[in-house]
């Protein structure tokens, strides 16, 4: 056994567990905001009985200072017009406690396009909200929450306070006369959504969201902002837009980092199963729109349970970390993703990669793992840690209705188990299981050239049918 793995490893964190989704509260209102139905979760959160809320207005759940807020009335005007609204909602429980919901209002339309009901689906984010409120960074953001700027209806800045100018790195006088679009990324300004955004404001709609903006330094800052059209009392037309903003850049960076970490396997530092699934879905979307092939490699460390039984889980974890690094070093494909699929199984996603290229990469990975020289007495016939690999390639334009994530994973997995049946420490290529071709195996050994497909024997067919995966 090599010295690196002989040394006892430091205690590792326990295995990560998938986070269970929060239960959803579901409510239905009529177009005037009266409750038509409420699920048990909603009643539990608000601490009301069903008979206490049915037929009552949603406003009964608002804090007194929020009931007459123009923003709340604007919300229901948007809903009655058929627009879907998603936002964070502050509500009050029956005993006067603050309740925060992340909710989506979805209007229900009749056949003639009229709104007949409004459905709200929401999750409780009170704990998260309280934690953020107590955080020192949020306290710093609160001190800047009165950043304000006024725009003419063409986006020209006509007024701004010092807090807003400071957020962007300017003096107030430097902002006056400049246009809103100057602080927005070019790809956003040129998109249809940007024009639609200003059309909504010109129509008098209130808009609230999180927005990326360009500071004087060129860096992107994030603002939690509300755009409030000011309507002329005589004409009923908006004359300007008042924007109130809070700097949430740090929070967005933290969220982005948390999301990044959520996609990484804590043991090996490579992508985890969730990250792989997201990348695979995106790669398949690109594949279906383009003409380039897509390949997938599955790798399983041979007899790894035996390795753990001999050396213990700490040494086993160190082995998996070394295998992961060896796989990453071997792939060297610009668009590839190496992921820990589960346990001792790894996946390599290879967009824009031909079958021959995938076979060569798989062989390079196989050789790299064996080349680690990690002693493994339980791996009969080899004596060191080895891996079995299966790979598959889908070609653009060929049976595309079958080119799904399930098809690709199933095919690669079939190749993997073929490699195991060949004696392990092998590479096998399984064709698309939906194709009309016979089952094909490509064996790649050190110094050998790629050859295949080989005809499948009756015995091999029987093994394939009886194999349990």
FIKOLPA-985749 format. One record per residue (C-alpha): residue in one letter; x, y negated, z negated. Coordinates in steps of 0.05 Angstrom, whole numbers, padded with zeros to 5 digits, always signed. Layout:
% FIKOLPA-985749
AXYZ;...
//
This chain:
% FIKOLPA-985749
X+00000+00000+00000;X+00028-00069+00017;X+00050-00116-00039;X-00002-00170-00023;X-00059-00122-00039;X-00024-00086-00096;X-00025-00148-00140;X-00088-00155-00180;X-00133-00209-00151;X-00164-00264-00193;X-00238-00251-00211;X-00283-00268-00154;X-00351-00300-00156;X-00409-00252-00152;X-00445-00241-00086;X-00487-00297-00060;X-00562-00288-00056;X-00611-00318-00007;X-00650-00375-00037;X-00724-00360-00039;X-00767-00411-00004;X-00807-00457-00050;X-00882-00441-00053;X-00924-00487-00010;X-00984-00527-00035;X-01039-00532+00017;X-01095-00583+00017;X-01147-00604+00067;X-01179-00673+00070;X-01234-00704+00111;X-01214-00764+00154;X-01232-00811+00096;X-01183-00777+00049;X-01232-00736+00007;X-01208-00666-00013;X-01245-00610+00022;X-01203-00552-00004;X-01141-00540-00047;X-01100-00478-00058;X-01080-00451-00126;X-01008-00477-00120;X-01033-00548-00109;X-01079-00543-00169;X-01022-00515-00211;X-00976-00572-00191;X-01027-00627-00204;X-01056-00592-00266;X-01128-00601-00242;X-01185-00552-00237;X-01215-00542-00168;X-01282-00572-00186;X-01246-00635-00211;X-01215-00651-00144;X-01263-00627-00090;X-01299-00685-00058;X-01253-00736-00093;X-01206-00783-00055;X-01132-00768-00051;X-01120-00836-00084;X-01140-00805-00151;X-01071-00772-00149;X-01033-00837-00138;X-01002-00883-00189;X-01043-00947-00199;X-00990-00990-00166;X-00989-00945-00104;X-01064-00943-00091;X-01068-01012-00060;X-01000-01009-00026;X-01007-01027+00048;X-00960-00970+00064;X-01010-00920+00036;X-01067-00949+00077;X-01022-00949+00138;X-01009-00875+00127;X-01082-00858+00132;X-01092-00902+00192;X-01038-00862+00227;X-01070-00797+00206;X-01139-00818+00230;X-01107-00835+00297;X-01082-00763+00302;X-01009-00773+00285;X-00970-00722+00245;X-00934-00753+00185;X-00879-00722+00145;X-00850-00756+00084;X-00835-00752+00010;X-00896-00767-00033;X-00900-00793-00104;X-00962-00767-00140;X-00988-00765-00211;X-01011-00702-00247;X-01072-00699-00290;X-01032-00711-00354;X-00996-00771-00324;X-00931-00738-00303;X-00893-00759-00241;X-00896-00707-00184;X-00856-00712-00120;X-00876-00672-00059;X-00842-00662+00008;X-00903-00661+00052;X-00929-00657+00122;X-00997-00685+00140;X-01025-00651+00203;X-01090-00678+00234;X-01139-00626+00259;X-01170-00646+00326;X-01237-00626+00356;X-01243-00607+00429;X-01259-00679+00447;X-01195-00703+00411;X-01227-00731+00348;X-01195-00720+00280;X-01241-00675+00240;X-01195-00660+00181;X-01125-00672+00154;X-01084-00614+00128;X-01027-00627+00079;X-00973-00575+00067;X-00924-00595+00012;X-00870-00568-00033;X-00851-00592-00102;X-00785-00630-00100;X-00792-00664-00168;X-00731-00631-00199;X-00688-00649-00140;X-00713-00720-00142;X-00700-00728-00216;X-00630-00700-00209;X-00615-00749-00153;X-00643-00806-00194;X-00598-00790-00252;X-00536-00786-00209;X-00487-00844-00213;X-00485-00851-00138;X-00560-00862-00136;X-00554-00916-00189;X-00504-00951-00144;X-00552-00945-00086;X-00609-00974-00127;X-00567-01037-00137;X-00568-01046-00062;X-00641-01028-00051;X-00663-01099-00037;X-00624-01104+00028;X-00670-01140+00076;X-00669-01163+00148;X-00721-01194+00194;X-00727-01182+00268;X-00765-01217+00323;X-00808-01171+00364;X-00752-01164+00415;X-00704-01138+00361;X-00666-01204+00351;X-00644-01215+00279;X-00676-01279+00252;X-00660-01271+00178;X-00619-01225+00133;X-00597-01226+00060;X-00527-01216+00035;X-00540-01145+00013;X-00559-01123+00083;X-00500-01160+00115;X-00453-01127+00065;X-00479-01058+00084;X-00458-01069+00156;X-00393-01106+00138;X-00414-01175+00163;X-00429-01244+00135;X-00502-01265+00142;X-00485-01319+00194;X-00451-01267+00238;X-00515-01226+00242;X-00563-01281+00262;X-00581-01279+00335;X-00553-01209+00346;X-00599-01153+00369;X-00620-01090+00332;X-00593-01047+00388;X-00522-01072+00375;X-00521-01031+00311;X-00549-00967+00341;X-00509-00913+00378;X-00513-00919+00453;X-00543-00850+00463;X-00600-00869+00416;X-00613-00936+00450;X-00616-00902+00518;X-00663-00848+00495;X-00739-00852+00505;X-00749-00846+00430;X-00716-00914+00418;X-00764-00950+00464;X-00822-00912+00432;X-00797-00934+00363;X-00802-01008+00382;X-00869-00997+00416;X-00896-00970+00351;X-00871-01032+00314;X-00900-01078+00366;X-00966-01042+00357;X-00963-01059+00284;X-00945-00990+00257;X-00905-00982+00194;X-00844-00938+00204;X-00803-00907+00148;X-00747-00857+00157;X-00672-00845+00150;X-00632-00879+00205;X-00559-00877+00228;X-00530-00946+00242;X-00462-00972+00264;X-00423-01015+00215;X-00373-01067+00236;X-00316-01018+00227;X-00348-00971+00277;X-00365-00918+00225;X-00436-00891+00220;X-00475-00909+00158;X-00542-00880+00139;X-00600-00923+00115;X-00665-00903+00082;X-00706-00958+00112;X-00777-00982+00123;X-00796-01026+00181;X-00857-01068+00163;X-00891-01108+00219;X-00917-01175+00195;X-00984-01191+00228;X-01008-01260+00245;X-01074-01272+00208;X-01105-01311+00265;X-01087-01266+00324;X-01078-01199+00289;X-01013-01189+00328;X-00945-01173+00297;X-00899-01233+00296;X-00838-01203+00264;X-00813-01140+00230;X-00785-01139+00160;X-00737-01083+00145;X-00720-01060+00074;X-00661-01013+00070;X-00620-00972+00021;X-00551-00943+00035;X-00556-00867+00032;X-00491-00852+00069;X-00459-00816+00011;X-00520-00774+00000;X-00523-00755+00073;X-00450-00735+00072;X-00463-00693+00010;X-00522-00660+00044;X-00481-00647+00106;X-00426-00616+00064;X-00476-00574+00026;X-00506-00550+00091;X-00437-00534+00117;X-00420-00494+00055;X-00487-00459+00059;X-00466-00430+00126;X-00399-00403+00100;X-00385-00336+00067;X-00355-00353-00001;X-00308-00293-00001;X-00275-00299+00067;X-00287-00372+00084;X-00315-00354+00153;X-00387-00362+00175;X-00439-00322+00137;X-00500-00285+00165;X-00543-00348+00165;X-00491-00387+00203;X-00485-00330+00253;X-00560-00327+00264;X-00564-00402+00277;X-00504-00400+00324;X-00531-00340+00361;X-00599-00373+00372;X-00566-00436+00399;X-00518-00396+00444;X-00576-00356+00473;X-00613-00420+00488;X-00553-00446+00526;X-00544-00378+00560;X-00615-00378+00586;X-00607-00448+00615;X-00539-00434+00647;X-00504-00383+00690;X-00448-00360+00644;X-00449-00292+00608;X-00453-00284+00533;X-00417-00229+00493;X-00421-00203+00422;X-00372-00160+00383;X-00390-00121+00320;X-00334-00096+00275;X-00337-00049+00216;X-00278-00034+00170;X-00270+00042+00172;X-00285+00080+00108;X-00286+00017+00067;X-00326+00048+00010;X-00270+00097+00001;X-00220+00039-00001;X-00260+00006-00056;X-00266+00072-00094;X-00190+00080-00092;X-00167+00009-00106;X-00227-00027-00137;X-00269-00085-00113;X-00219-00140-00127;X-00168-00109-00081;X-00225-00093-00032;X-00243-00167-00031;X-00172-00186-00016;X-00172-00135+00041;X-00234-00165+00071;X-00203-00235+00068;X-00142-00210+00105;X-00185-00175+00157;X-00226-00239+00167;X-00163-00280+00179;X-00136-00227+00227;X-00200-00229+00267;X-00199-00305+00271;X-00126-00306+00294;X-00141-00253+00347;X-00202-00284+00379;X-00174-00352+00400;X-00234-00369+00442;X-00255-00442+00442;X-00330-00430+00434;X-00326-00368+00391;X-00356-00358+00322;X-00328-00306+00273;X-00377-00287+00218;X-00383-00238+00161;X-00447-00202+00180;X-00453-00165+00115;X-00409-00122+00069;X-00349-00099+00110;X-00382-00115+00176;X-00362-00175+00219;X-00389-00206+00282;X-00355-00246+00337;X-00400-00288+00381;X-00369-00304+00449;X-00409-00352+00493;X-00385-00359+00565;X-00346-00294+00560;X-00346-00238+00611;X-00350-00164+00594;X-00276-00154+00611;X-00255-00214+00569;X-00298-00188+00510;X-00265-00119+00516;X-00196-00149+00514;X-00213-00193+00454;X-00243-00133+00418;X-00180-00093+00430;X-00137-00150+00405;X-00179-00152+00342;X-00174-00077+00333;X-00099-00078+00340;X-00092-00138+00293;X-00131-00103+00238;X-00089-00040+00245;X-00027-00083+00248;X-00040-00110+00179;X-00011-00045+00154;X-00055-00041+00092;X-00050+00028+00061;X-00116+00067+00062;X-00108+00141+00043;X-00183+00150+00050;X-00182+00133+00124;X-00169+00203+00150;X-00126+00207+00211;X-00099+00136+00207;X-00074+00124+00135;X-00082+00048+00140;X-00140+00001+00143;X-00171+00003+00213;X-00236-00021+00245;X-00286+00005+00294;X-00314-00045+00344;X-00373-00047+00392;X-00385-00102+00442;X-00437-00120+00494;X-00445-00173+00548;X-00508-00202+00576;X-00504-00232+00645;X-00544-00293+00666;X-00600-00280+00715;X-00607-00207+00698;X-00670-00184+00661;X-00671-00250+00623;X-00737-00235+00591;X-00700-00183+00549;X-00642-00228+00530;X-00661-00239+00458;X-00620-00240+00394;X-00649-00172+00374;X-00629-00142+00441;X-00558-00169+00437;X-00547-00147+00364;X-00578-00078+00377;X-00533-00066+00437;X-00469-00088+00400;X-00489-00045+00341;X-00498+00014+00387;X-00428+00004+00414;X-00401+00000+00343;X-00430+00067+00324;X-00406+00098+00388;X-00336+00075+00368;X-00345+00109+00301;X-00366+00174+00334;X-00303+00171+00378;X-00261+00178+00315;X-00259+00106+00289;X-00205+00054+00303;X-00237+00051+00373;X-00271-00001+00416;X-00336+00017+00453;X-00380-00022+00499;X-00454-00007+00502;X-00493-00035+00560;X-00559-00073+00552;X-00607-00020+00524;X-00662-00047+00569;X-00621-00038+00632;X-00631+00021+00678;X-00558+00040+00676;X-00535+00102+00637;X-00505+00093+00569;X-00433+00071+00580;X-00372+00076+00536;X-00307+00038+00547;X-00249+00065+00506;X-00191+00019+00496;X-00129+00046+00462;X-00060+00013+00453;X-00025+00012+00520;X-00086+00038+00559;X-00122+00001+00614;X-00196-00011+00610;X-00235+00044+00644;X-00308+00065+00648;X-00364+00076+00647;X-00354+00149+00630;X-00413+00196+00642;X-00447+00212+00577;X-00446+00286+00558;X-00507+00323+00533;X-00473+00329+00465;X-00461+00254+00463;X-00533+00241+00481;X-00555+00286+00424;X-00508+00251+00375;X-00535+00184+00398;X-00607+00205+00387;X-00594+00234+00319;X-00548+00180+00292;X-00575+00141+00233;X-00556+00068+00229;
//
